[in-house]
Amino acid sequence: MVIKYAKRFGKPYLSVHKLRHSFATDYYLRNDIYKTQEQLGHASPETTQIYAHLTDRTMAEAIDRVRDA
């Protein structure tokens, strides 16, 4: 169903996994790692930290781009 509607909206690359990942990243930015872990149903905070590391890297890259501009 997600793929069907993603294609209709011109986003054929969208998937359930990508939606979950986007939700997790956004949720992590607004909450702590443990609330995010609970929301995602992860047994281990190490699994949830994948999102934290990606977010931290993204933030660092954004800061670097601003500094270089």
N, CA, C and O of each residue as an XYZ file, in Angstrom:
276
protein
N       0.816     -1.177      0.000
C       0.000      0.000      0.000
C       0.875      1.263      0.000
O       0.580      2.221     -0.715
N       1.943      1.264      0.795
C       2.831      2.423      0.844
C       3.457      2.664     -0.528
O       3.512      3.800     -0.999
N       3.918      1.612     -1.154
C       4.544      1.743     -2.473
C       3.541      2.271     -3.492
O       3.876      3.123     -4.316
N       2.340      1.777     -3.438
C       1.280      2.214     -4.351
C       1.063      3.730     -4.251
O       1.049      4.428     -5.265
N       0.897      4.227     -3.032
C       0.635      5.650     -2.849
C       1.888      6.491     -3.036
O       1.797      7.638     -3.476
N       3.029      5.956     -2.719
C       4.281      6.684     -2.950
C       4.455      6.962     -4.441
O       4.854      8.061     -4.828
N       4.159      5.983     -5.264
C       4.253      6.181     -6.716
C       3.259      7.230     -7.185
O       3.584      8.057     -8.038
N       2.054      7.203     -6.637
C       1.034      8.190     -7.016
C       1.449      9.615     -6.672
O       1.091     10.559     -7.377
N       2.206      9.770     -5.582
C       2.663     11.089     -5.166
C       4.030     11.445     -5.729
O       4.636     12.440     -5.331
N       4.515     10.619     -6.666
C       5.789     10.913     -7.318
C       7.005     10.607     -6.476
O       8.071     11.182     -6.693
N       6.864      9.718     -5.527
C       7.975      9.327     -4.640
C       8.170      7.805     -4.691
O       7.990      7.133     -3.676
N       8.530      7.259     -5.843
C       8.596      5.799     -5.979
C       9.674      5.133     -5.124
O       9.634      3.920     -4.915
N      10.623      5.902     -4.635
C      11.699      5.359     -3.809
C      11.294      5.210     -2.342
O      12.035      4.616     -1.558
N      10.156      5.727     -1.969
C       9.698      5.671     -0.585
C       9.332      4.241     -0.196
O       8.753      3.503     -0.992
N       9.670      3.863      1.021
C       9.349      2.521      1.517
C       8.925      2.613      2.976
O       9.110      3.646      3.619
N       8.363      1.545      3.487
C       7.973      1.491      4.893
C       9.207      1.710      5.772
O       9.146      2.425      6.772
N      10.308      1.097      5.396
C      11.542      1.236      6.181
C      11.995      2.698      6.217
O      12.400      3.192      7.270
N      11.931      3.382      5.094
C      12.345      4.782      5.063
C      11.413      5.652      5.902
O      11.864      6.584      6.568
N      10.123      5.353      5.872
C       9.184      6.093      6.724
C       9.499      5.866      8.198
O       9.493      6.811      8.988
N       9.774      4.623      8.570
C      10.122      4.300      9.953
C      11.408      5.020     10.363
O      11.508      5.558     11.466
N      12.374      5.021      9.470
C      13.650      5.673      9.760
C      13.455      7.182      9.936
O      14.028      7.777     10.848
N      12.665      7.790      9.082
C      12.387      9.226      9.203
C      11.679      9.533     10.515
O      12.013     10.501     11.198
N      10.698      8.700     10.862
C       9.990      8.884     12.132
C      10.971      8.787     13.292
O      10.960      9.631     14.188
N      11.820      7.760     13.279
C      12.752      7.534     14.379
C      13.719      8.700     14.539
O      13.991      9.131     15.660
N      14.230      9.206     13.445
C      15.167     10.325     13.514
C      14.477     11.560     14.067
O      15.021     12.229     14.946
N      13.299     11.869     13.570
C      12.550     13.029     14.046
C      12.190     12.874     15.523
O      12.313     13.823     16.299
N      11.749     11.689     15.906
C      11.375     11.434     17.297
C      12.595     11.585     18.209
O      12.498     12.162     19.292
N      13.737     11.065     17.768
C      14.966     11.169     18.563
C      15.356     12.636     18.771
O      15.797     13.009     19.859
N      15.198     13.462     17.747
C      15.559     14.877     17.875
C      14.705     15.595     18.910
O      15.120     16.617     19.456
N      13.501     15.063     19.185
C      12.579     15.707     20.128
C      12.561     15.029     21.504
O      11.973     15.557     22.448
N      13.198     13.870     21.615
C      13.170     13.086     22.855
C      14.550     12.501     23.126
O      15.491     12.750     22.373
N      14.671     11.736     24.183
C      15.949     11.096     24.462
C      15.997      9.700     23.838
O      15.011      9.206     23.292
N      17.151      9.096     23.935
C      17.380      7.796     23.291
C      16.480      6.712     23.874
O      16.054      5.810     23.153
N      16.187      6.790     25.164
C      15.381      5.746     25.802
C      13.909      5.825     25.406
O      13.254      4.798     25.227
N      13.393      7.041     25.270
C      12.013      7.185     24.790
C      11.916      6.713     23.341
O      10.936      6.079     22.948
N      12.936      7.028     22.557
C      12.964      6.586     21.161
C      13.037      5.073     21.089
O      12.344      4.452     20.283
N      13.869      4.479     21.924
C      13.984      3.017     21.984
C      12.634      2.383     22.285
O      12.227      1.421     21.634
N      11.955      2.928     23.265
C      10.642      2.391     23.650
C       9.635      2.535     22.506
O       8.889      1.605     22.198
N       9.627      3.702     21.891
C       8.678      3.959     20.808
C       8.899      3.011     19.628
O       7.943      2.571     18.989
N      10.169      2.700     19.343
C      10.487      1.830     18.207
C      10.391      0.348     18.550
O      10.369     -0.504     17.662
N      10.335      0.048     19.844
C      10.239     -1.349     20.252
C      11.556     -2.093     20.196
O      11.578     -3.318     20.079
N      12.660     -1.355     20.281
C      13.971     -1.986     20.278
C      14.268     -2.577     21.649
O      13.968     -1.967     22.675
N      14.859     -3.768     21.661
C      15.231     -4.409     22.923
C      16.468     -3.753     23.521
O      16.661     -3.777     24.736
N      17.296     -3.175     22.681
C      18.574     -2.644     23.137
C      18.739     -1.184     22.705
O      18.404     -0.828     21.575
N      19.254     -0.342     23.604
C      19.508      1.046     23.195
C      20.602      1.144     22.130
O      20.666      2.134     21.401
N      21.453      0.138     22.033
C      22.499      0.138     21.005
C      21.881      0.147     19.607
O      22.398      0.796     18.697
N      20.788     -0.567     19.446
C      20.104     -0.580     18.153
C      19.563      0.811     17.840
O      19.670      1.287     16.710
N      18.989      1.449     18.833
C      18.406      2.773     18.648
C      19.488      3.815     18.396
O      19.227      4.816     17.730
N      20.681      3.606     18.905
C      21.744      4.593     18.748
C      22.181      4.757     17.304
O      22.856      5.733     16.975
N      21.817      3.837     16.446
C      22.096      4.013     15.017
C      21.503      5.340     14.560
O      22.136      6.081     13.808
N      20.293      5.639     15.012
C      19.646      6.889     14.640
C      20.352      8.085     15.270
O      20.468      9.138     14.642
N      20.815      7.933     16.482
C      21.520      9.013     17.158
C      22.821      9.334     16.438
O      23.140     10.505     16.237
N      23.570      8.321     16.050
C      24.836      8.545     15.352
C      24.594      9.210     14.003
O      25.330     10.122     13.626
N      23.598      8.777     13.288
C      23.285      9.396     12.002
C      22.894     10.849     12.191
O      23.303     11.713     11.416
N      22.105     11.119     13.216
C      21.668     12.482     13.480
C      22.846     13.361     13.879
O      22.961     14.492     13.407
N      23.719     12.854     14.741
C      24.893     13.615     15.163
C      25.796     13.921     13.969
O      26.323     15.027     13.854
N      25.975     12.946     13.086
C      26.810     13.147     11.905
C      26.173     14.184     10.983
O      26.869     15.044     10.443
N      24.877     14.109     10.804
C      24.170     15.058      9.953
C      24.299     16.473     10.505
O      24.531     17.423      9.758
N      24.147     16.601     11.815
C      24.280     17.914     12.450
C      25.700     18.453     12.274
O      25.877     19.633     11.968
N      26.697     17.618     12.459
C      28.092     18.044     12.310
C      28.367     18.495     10.877
O      29.048     19.497     10.655
N      27.837     17.756      9.911
C      28.021     18.130      8.509
C      27.344     19.462      8.207
O      27.888     20.273      7.457
N      26.175     19.698      8.774
C      25.463     20.957      8.560
C      26.255     22.116      9.148
O      26.354     23.176      8.530
N      26.809     21.926     10.320
C      27.617     22.964     10.962
C      28.833     23.263     10.120
O      29.181     24.429      9.937
N      29.494     22.236      9.597
C      30.661     22.421      8.743
C      30.306     23.217      7.478
O      31.071     24.078      7.045
N      29.140     22.919      6.895
C      28.721     23.654      5.690
C      28.503     25.138      5.999
O      28.851     26.004      5.196
N      27.927     25.420      7.167
C      27.709     26.827      7.543
C      29.034     27.529      7.763
O      29.216     28.670      7.339
N      29.956     26.854      8.422
C      31.276     27.451      8.666
C      32.016     27.732      7.374
O      32.702     28.748      7.261
N      31.885     26.841      6.392
C      32.600     26.978      5.130
C      31.966     28.013      4.204
O      32.598     28.466      3.250
N      30.718     28.387      4.486
C      30.013     29.321      3.583
C      30.458     30.741      3.755
O      29.957     31.632      3.070
